[in-house]
Amino acid sequence: MANSKTGHPSGNSSQKNLPAKIAPSASSALAGLSGVKVRVTAILGSAEITFDRAVELDPESLLVVNRSKDDPVDLCVNGEVVARGKLVVVGDTYGVQITELVEHKSHR
């Protein structure tokens, strides 16, 4: 579970926080959205298989994805990659330690 003060999986204060990327004027405009929940999805990788192979998948099947164990995991919000990071173990669950923020061109 993330530390509520640092947002990091552990309370280790030696980990540095990522700098805020929102300009002050934009941050005040976004303040009304502070309670809105968004779903963040971590994408480990993908695989392309035939339909026949897909219907043959069972609980013992192994599906190899297109990324190696050292490749970054994509973090997506509403289907768009917003960050990348490293898959880590946090207690008895997984987490993603963010290593890169992905900048998007504004949609105008």
Protein Blocks (a to p, Z undefined) as FASTA:
>chain_A
ZZfklopablcfkbccdddfbdfklmmmmmmmmmpccdddddfbdcdddfklmmmpcfkb
ccddfbdfkbccdddeehiafbdcddddehjaccdddfbdcdddddZZ
